[in-house]
Amino acid sequence: MKLLSQLRTSSFQLALLYMVVFATSVFLLLAFIYWRTAGFMTAQTDQTIEAEIAGLAEQYRGRGINGLITIIRERVARDPNAKSIYLLTTDDFLKLAGNVETWPEGARSESGWINFTLNESVGWQGPERLARARIFEVQGGLRLLVGRDVDELTNLKRVIEAAINWGMGITLGLALLGGFLMSRSTTKRIEVINNTSRRIMNGHLSLRIPTRGTEDDFDQLAENLNQMLDRIVYLMEGIRHVSDSIAHDLRTPLTRLRNQLENTLMSVDNDEAREQAGRAVAEADQLLATFNALLRIARLETRGNAADMKPVSVDEVVSDACELYEALAEDKEQVFEQSLESDVMIEGDRDLLFQMVSNLIDNAIKYTPEKGGIRVVVRREGDDSLFQVSDSGIGIPDEEKDQVFQRFYRVGKSRSLPGNGLGLSLVSAVAEIHHGGIELTDHHPGEENPGLTVTIRMPAYTDVKKRVRAAQLESPGGAGGSGEPKNSPSEPSQV
């Protein structure tokens, strides 16, 4: 699968295109060399035959037919390897001289040149070989064939062709290997950037794309992306600092204002004035809740892994939260279902987890209409502890599911309902501290009110007793030492 994904990369496809262009260029070059080499050797053979024909023609003109027969016999006697081929016949193909017995079958050509095989059919006594010859008629009705043994030339051509084929195969193989290695190196660099980018998108904003110090184009790209990330983080921290400072600085005067309004509410006798003062106190409480939520999120984001982590039973935390909010669901005549698997443990902060669970259940009750349904689930799935809240409310559009974790962001349908848009931001911060992931899906896809299912997966805390025992054995006063164990297996809360 990894190899298949690498073959689909643009770098490998580019290397493959380069390989095709390179192989085509090599093929054209080798084909031209072969054409020139084979043509040159064939031309040399033809020139040798032409030279022999010219010599025989001169002998014929000077000595007649008997002189021609004599010179042919002399040349055959001087050439025991039969590199040259001669045959002189009458008009009815009766042999007069030469080193072959009969005229080759089908040995006719408009240009006068023929290629044939030296074998028993022409009276050849040696091993089968290839020959090239020229034929013409001599005055007096005689026929003359003069040729050369081209078996070595043909074999040389075959060797050159095989070398070209092997050369092309090796060229393609090396080009493919080089393209694969080059794309693999490029893919590794790109994958490092992709992995780092994914981790940054998942919230690890302190990470930066590593560089090799080679100052190549990938290093320049990484440096530019890192500078962009630095700028984004700087702007985000500035906005966050402003909002946190506003919340911190205004909370005290707002608290005094709220207390003064409450005192006014208690001191006035006019019913209308008391109603207006009561509404003002409620608005002040809402503002204080918003500022407190902002400060809680700020503390969680700066607190990080410094939270007080202990083994916590998720089902117990959720059960306590459900008990708290069950009455509120009954007031709206909502069906409140619970499916809590026991002994689902994680390592976390109980107070923060209770706040996260309470926020999600409160949202489900708030955005679910009367007589709607709410379901809370806790179970173990593999190495994860799963907490899930489903409702039959207005839901969240798919295009907004990634945005609802931003501060003060509210879905369009919910703007008329009470809230400050900080609940899911707080949930996200708590989940991140516990190394959890959040998934938002429609509970009833396709319906007018699709509802919402919020699923949070956190790493399960398994084998508490074994981990306690391991901690005891590693400590100087553990079970294997002279001292008493610091914690007993029955006290996981002290780990």
N, C-alpha and C positions, 0 to 999 in steps of 0.2 A: 504493500500500500504506500509506503514511504517512497519507494522507487517510482511508482506510478505518479504520485503527486509531483515528484521532481521532474519527470518527463513532461508534465503539463506546464512547467514554469516558462515564463517568457525568455529567461536567460538560456534555457536549453533549446527552445525553439529558435532563438536567434543563432545559437551555436550550430544547430542543425541546418539552418539556412546557409550559414557560412560554409559548412561542410559540403553542401550541395554545390555551391558556387566554386569552391576550391576543387572538388572532385571533378566537376565539369571542365575546369581549366586544365587540370592535370590530364584528363582524358583527351582533350583536344590537342594538347602538346604532344602526348605520347602517340596519338594517331597520326599527327603530322610527321613525327620522327619516323614512325613505321612506314608511312607512305613514301617518304623520301628515301629511306634506306632500302626498302624492297624495290622501289622503282629504279634506284641506282644499280642494284645488283642484277635486276632483270635486264636493264639497258646494257650492262657490261656483257652479259651472256649473249644478247642479240648482236652486239658489236663483234664479239668473237666469232659467232656464226657467219656474220656478214664478211668478216675478214677471210675466213676459210673459203666461203663461196667465191670471193673475188680471186683468191689464189687458184681455185679449181677452174674458174672461167678463163683465166690467163693461160693455164696449161692446155685447156681445150682448144683455145684459139691457136696456140702455137704447135701443139702436137696431135690434135685431132682426138677422135674417140678412143683410140688405143692409148694415147698418152694420158687421157683422163682416167681410163680404167687403171693404168699403171700407177698413177699418183695416188689414187684412192687406196689401192692395195698397199702401197708403201706407208701411207699414213696409218692405216689400220695395223700394220705390222709394228710401227713405232709406238703405238698406243695400246699396250697390253691391258691397261685398266679400262679401256673403252670409254674414255671421257668424251670423245667425239663420236658421233653417230653418222654413218654414211650408208647410202643405198642408191645404186644406179640400176635402173631396169629399162626394159624395152617398153614399147607402147602397150603391150599386153601383160605387163608386170613380171616379165621374166628377168631374174636377177643376173646382172653382169658383174657387179663388184659391190663390196660393202661388208659391214660387220653385223647386219641383220638380214634375215632371209626373205621376209615378205613385207609388203607395204602395209602400214598400220590401217586397220579398219576405220572407215570414216575419216581418213586423213585428208580432208579437203577444207580449204579456207580461202575466202576471197582475198584476204591480205597475204596469204601464203604462209602464215605462221600457224603451227599446230602444237598442241601439248598431248602427249600420249604416254602410255606405260610400256616399258620394256619388259616383256614376259614371253611365254612360250608361243603366244599367238603371232609374234613377229619373228620367231626363231631365235629368241634370246636365250643363251645358255646359263647366264649368271643369275644372281638374285634379282627379284623384281625391283625395278627402279623407275623413276620419273624422268622424262626427257622433253626437250623443247627443240623444235626443228622448223626449217623453212623448206618448202617444196617449190619446184619450178620445172618447166619443160626445157629440154635441151634440143637444139636443132637436130633434125633427123628422127623425131618422134620418141626420143629417150626421155625418161623421167629421173630426176635427181632429188634426193632428200639429204639435207645436211643439218645436223643438230648437235646438241650437247646434253650430257647427263646433268640434270638439274636437281637430282635427289638431295645433294648436300645443300643446295640453295633453298629447296623446299623445307628441308629439316631446319635450316637456320631461320627461315621465316616462322616456322612453328614455334621455335624456341623464343623468338622475339615476341610472337603473339602471346605465348604463355607467360613470358616475363611482364608483358603489358597487363595481362589479366591479373596476375599476382600483384603487380605493382598497384593496380587500381583497387584490388581487394585490401591490400595493406594500407593504402592511402585512406580508403573509406573507414577501415577499422581504427586507424590512428586518429583520424579526424573525429570519429564518433566518440572514441575514448577521451580525446582532448576536449571535445565539446561537453561531455558528461562531467569531466573533472572541473572544467571551467565553470559550468553551470552549478555544480555542487558547491564550489567555493563561493560563488555569488549568492546562491540560495542560502548558505549558512549565514552570510553577512545580513541578508534580508530577513532571515528568520530571527536573528538576534534582535533586529529592530522591531519586528512584529511582536515577539514575545514581550519585550520591554514595553512596547506601546500598549499591549493588552493589559499588562499588570498596572500600568499607569492609569488606564481607563477604568480598571477595577478599584481605583482609589489610592494606589501607592504613588502619590504625587512626588515623593522625594526621590524616586528612581530616575536615572538618566541613562541614555543610550551610550554604551561603551564605545570607545574609539581605540584604534590600534596604533595611532601615532604615525601612520604612513602618509598622512595628508592627501590621500587619494579622494576620489569623488564620494565614496561612502563615509569617510571621516568628515568631509565637509558637510554632507547631508546630516550626519549625526550631530555635529556641532550646531548647525542651524536649528535642528529640532530641539536640542537641549536649551539653546538660548530662547526659543519660543516657549518652551515649558517653564523656564525660569520666569519669563515675563508673565505668563498666565498665572503661575503660582503667586507671584508678587501681587498681581491685581486681585486675585481671589483672597489672599490674606488681607489686603487692604480693605476690601469690602467687608470681609468677616470681622476685622478689627473694628471698623466703623460701627457695624450693627451691634457687636458685643459691647462696645463702649457706650453707645446710645442706651442700650438696655441697662447697663450697669449704672450709668449716671442718672437716668430718669426714674429708675425704680424707687429710689428713696423719696424724691419729691412727690412721685405719684402715690406712694404709700401714705405720705402725710395728707395729700389731697383726699385720698379715700377715707382716711380716719376723720378728717374734718367733715366730709359729707355724711359719714355715719353719725357723727355727733349732731349735725344739723337735723338728720332724719329723726333722731331721738328727741330733739328739743322742740320741733314744730308740732302744732296741733292741727293745722289745716290739712285736710285729707289730700287735696290736690298737690300741695307742696310736699307732703310726705311721699306721694306717688312719684313726683318728679325727682325728689332726692333719692328715692329707692332705685329709679332707673339710672341715675348718675352713679350710684354706688356699684350697680351691676356692670356698667360700662367700665368703671375703674378696675373692678375685679378682672374683667376680660383683658384689659390692657396689662395688668400685673401678671396674669397668666401667660400672656404672650412674651413679656420680658423675662419671666422666670424660665419659660421654655427655651428662649434664646440662650440664656446663661447656662442652662443645663446642657444644651447641645455643645456650647463652647467648652464647658468643662470636660465633657466626654471626649471631644476631639483632641483636646490637649492631654487628657488623662491616658488614653491609649491602653497599652497593656499593663499599666500600673494599677488597674482596677484590682479589687480584692477578690482574687479567683479562688474558689473552693468548689468541691464537688456539690452540685445542686441537682435535686430531683425536679426535672421539668414538669412532670405531671402534677407534683404537689404545688408548684408555683402557679400553674395554669388553673388547677382546681380552686386555689384561694381566690384568684382573679374572677373566675366564673361565679363563685359564691357571692362575690361583691356585686357583680353586674347582673346577676340573674333576676333580681327584683326589678331592675330597670327594664329588662326585656319583657317581663310579665306585665308591666304597666302599658306597654305598647302591644300586648297580646301576641308577642312574637314566640315562635317555636324555637326554644334554645336547647340544642342537642350537644351532648358531650361524648367523645370517644377517647378516653385517656388510658393509654397503656401504662402499666405500672413500671417503676424502676427504670425510667428513661433518664439517664444521668448525663450531665455535661459538667465541664469545669467552667464556672462563671461567677458573676456577682448576682446574688439573689435579688437585691433591691433593683438593680438595673433591669434584670430579666422581668421582674414583676411589673415595672413601669412599661416595658416594651409590650408585654402581653396585654396589660390594661389598655394601652393606647389602641391596639388593634381591635380588641373586643368592643371598646367604647365606640370606635369608628363604625364597626359593623352594626351596632345597635342604632347609632345615629343616622346612618344612611340607608337602613332597611325600613321600608314602610311598615305600618301596622299590620299585624297578622302575617308578617313575612317569616322567613326561616333563617336561623343562624346555626352553624355547626362548627364546633371546636374539636380539633383532633391533635393528639400527641401519640407518636409511635416511633419505634426504632426501625430504621431502614439501613441495613448494612453497617457501615461505620459512622452513620449520621443519626442524629436525633432530630426528628421532624416535628415542627409545630405549625399548625394550619388553622386558619380562620376563614370560613366561607359564609357568604351572605347572599340574599336575593335582592339587593338594593340596586341603585342606579348604575353601579359599575364605573369603570374607567376606560375610555377609548384606548385602542391599541397604540395610537400615535402619542398618547400622553403618559403611558405607563412608565417610561424612562425619566419623565420630568417631575413626577409627583414627589420624588425624594428631595427636590430642591426646597430651600427655605421659602416660605410664604407662597409656594405654588399651590393653586387650587383649581380643580377641574371645573369647567364652566357650569355643569349642572349643580355643583355643590356650593356655588358662591352665595346663594340665598340662605344657606344653612349656617348655624353658628360654627365658628372655628377660626383658626389663624394660619392654617397651612404649615404648621410645624410638627404635627404629630408623626407623619411618616419620616420626616428628617430625623427626629429623635429615635424612631425605630431603626432607621438605617445606621445611625451612629452606634447604638447598642449592639446591633447584629455584627457590625464590623469589629467591635472590640472582642466579641466572642468568636471571631473568624467564621461567621455565618454568611450565607448567601440568601438573598430575597428574590422570590419569583412571584409575579402578579399575573394571574390568568382569569378569564371569564368563568364564572361558576355555571351559568346557563347560556352558552354561546348561541347567538342568533335571535335571542328574545329581546323584547323592547327594554326590559330591565335585566341585563345579562348577569347582574351581581358581580361579586369579586371573590376570588380565592387568593389569600396571601399565604405563601408557603415559605417558611424559614428553616433552613437546614444548618445545623451546627455540629461540629465534630463531637461524637459521643465520648463520654468518659467511661471507659470499660475497665473491668477487673480492678475495682478500687482496692480490694484487699491485697491483691498481688502488688499493686504499686506501693501501698503502705509498707508491705513486708520488704520490698526492694529498698525503700528509703531507710528502713531500720537496719538492713544489712550493710548499707553503705555508710551509715553513721558510725562514729567511734564507739558509741554506747549501744550498738545494735545487738541483734540476737546472737551474733557471732562473737561479741566482745564481752567484756567483764561487767559492763553497766547494764542498767535496765532499759528496755525499749522506751523511746520517747512517746510513741503513739501506739495504741493497740489497734488491731484490725477492726474492732467494733466502733472505732471513732474516726470515720473518714472525714468528718468535718474539721479535724485538726491537721490534715495533711497540708 
